Amino acid sequence: MTFYSRFTADSIISMHVAINKKLGSTQHGMLFAYEYKKLGNMWALAKPSEVIDVIKSSKLKLGRAKSRMNTEVKVEVKGEVELPEPQGLSYCLSQCVPTLFGKTYFTVKKLHEQKVIIGDTSVYTGWFTNDHMSGLKPVFKTLSEGTLVFVENKGEYDKLLPAGLNFMVSIEDLRSLLDKVRVNG
């Protein structure tokens, strides 16, 4: 029998005030906070990409500001695992989106008129910045990380991978996935 427990990391919360770029002073009503998680060593799964190839056994800086804490992590590739594409019972390693703005990316099997989904929902939200402009990304409802779905047709699920969505794998159960990663990594 396998037992799982919820992991909660210690964190540091740092309060900040947004600066009005025109006036050079604090922006009214723009108090915000960064939460930094103290994680120590951890492992991750990633799809093969140019970014992963470039950072193998090297350091990676996170964020744009030099004043932010703990912005450097060491990335070390321990091994490669062939994970099956989603079909049948599949596990969402990231937020998953079957349909978005009228386009279907994968279909979920129905059982007694209900879609076979075991998990929770969350909201995808964010913003982007570069040296010239900033803006908001769209905000929409997603299936949370860790959700189990019965994928009937995988369709074009991978079109949303660049946005960090629909990273899911077909699994027999969570233990078989963890055993496969542990043996190869």
Residue, then its C-alpha position, 0 to 999 in steps of 0.5 A: m500500500t502506498f501513502y501520500s501526504r500533502f507537502t507544505a513549504d515554508s515561505i517568506i513574504s516580502m511586501h512591496v509598493a508599485i512605483n508610478k513610472k511617470l511620477g517616480s513615487t508610490q502608485h496609490g492602491m498598489l501594495f503587493a507581496y511576493e511569496y518566496k517558497k523555501l524548497g531545497n532540493m526538488w525534482a521536476l518533469a519537463k518536455p524536451s525543448e531547446v530551453i532544457d537542452v541549454i540549461k542541462s547541468s547549469k544554473l538558471k536565474l529566475g525573475r528580472a529584478k536583481s534585488r529579489m531573493n533566491t533567484e538562482v537555481k541549479v538545474e541538473v538533468k538526472g535522466e530521461v523517461e518516456l512518458p505515454e501521451p494522454q489517453g484513457l486515464s490521464y494525470c494533469l501535471s499542470q493546469c489542463v484545459p479541454t476547451l478554450f474560447g470555443k476550440t476543443y483541445f482534447t475530449v473527456k469521456k462521458l459516463h452517465e452524461q457526466k464528464v469523467i474528471i476527478g479533481d478541482t478547478s482553478v483559474y489561469t491568470g498572469w501578466f507579461t512584461n518586457d522592456h517596452m510594454s506590459g499587459l494582462k494574459p486572458v483569465f479563464k477556468t482550468l482543471s487544477e494540477g493533479t486532476l485525473v481525466f479520462v481522455e477520450n480523444k487527445g486531439e491537439y492537447d499539446k498546442l497549449l504546452p507553450a503556455g504551461l497548460n495540458f502537460m498530462v500523461s497517461i497513467e495506470d495509477l500515481r504510484s506507477l508514475l512515481d516508480k518510473v521516474r524514481v528508477n530512471g532519475 
